[in-house]
Amino acid sequence: QVQLVESGGGLVQAGGSLRLSCAASGRTVSNYPMGWFRQAPGKEREFVAAISSTGGITPYADSVKGRFTISRDNAQNTVYLQMNSLRPEDTAVYYCAGGGAWEFWGQGTQVTVSS
């Protein structure tokens, strides 16, 4: 079984940056696509970004394209989300997910962007 633990969330002013990390344990995730999702208060969980097993394919939600960058280090069994030019509407709990059907999920990390 795969366990995912997110870190790096926090409070930041609009225009600032944060880097989220997702550390996997239990087994390697190097063969799985990995992704980030987020859920804002009162809203449904939404897709943010994903990365293929080799890192060659990285789709993004339109709302974060050009501001967020997903990456992975398979040797470290870790996935990252670099978030720049943050906006108040980026405030949400950010979840790491993995697997072909997103069967693995972390507990989430809170990101709050103040205006």
MIROBA-794790 format. One record per residue (C-alpha): x, y, z; residue in three letters. Coordinates in steps of 0.2 Angstrom, whole numbers, plus 5000, padded with zeros to 4 digits. Each point is the difference from the previous one (the first is absolute). Example, Ala and Ser with C-alpha at 12.3 -4.5 7.8 and 13.67 -1.06 7.14 Angstrom:
BEGIN
506249785039ALA;500650174997SER;
% end
This chain:
BEGIN
500050005000GLN;500650184996VAL;499950135013GLN;500150184995LEU;500550155011VAL;499950184995GLU;501050145007SER;500450184996GLY;498350085002GLY;499850165010GLY;499550195000LEU;500750114986VAL;499550174993GLN;499350024983ALA;501450004987GLY;501149885011GLY;500649824997SER;499949845009LEU;500749834996ARG;499049855004LEU;500849825002SER;499249835000CYS;501049875007ALA;499549824996ALA;500449855011SER;499549815000GLY;500549974982ARG;500850104986THR;498850114990VAL;501250024986SER;498949904988ASN;498450105004TYR;499450174994PRO;499950125014MET;498950155003GLY;499550155010TRP;498250045004PHE;499250135011ARG;498450045009GLN;499550175006ALA;498750035013PRO;498249964994GLY;500749944983LYS;500349834992GLU;501749934999ARG;500850054983GLU;501549954990PHE;501650115001VAL;501449914991ALA;500649834996ALA;501649924994ILE;500449844991SER;501149865007SER;501550074990THR;499550185002GLY;499850034981GLY;498250045001ILE;499350145012THR;498350064998PRO;499450155010TYR;498350075004ALA;499850164990ASP;499850105016SER;501849965005VAL;500949984983LYS;501550114999GLY;500150035019ARG;500149825007PHE;501349874996THR;499949815004ILE;501649905001SER;500549835007ARG;501649925007ASP;499849814998ASN;501649975009ALA;499250085015GLN;498349944997ASN;499450185001THR;498950114990VAL;500050195001TYR;498950154996LEU;500850174998GLN;498750135001MET;500550184995ASN;499050164998SER;498749935013LEU;498350085000ARG;498750005014PRO;498949884989GLU;501449875002ASP;499649985018THR;499549825003ALA;500549835007VAL;501249934988TYR;500149814998TYR;501249894992CYS;499449854990ALA;500749854991GLY;499749854990GLY;499149974983GLY;498350035008ALA;500650125013TRP;499849865013GLU;501350075012PHE;499750165009TRP;500850105013GLY;499250095015GLN;500250184993GLY;501050155004THR;499250175002GLN;500550154989VAL;499350175005THR;500350154989VAL;499650175008SER;499650154989SER;
% end
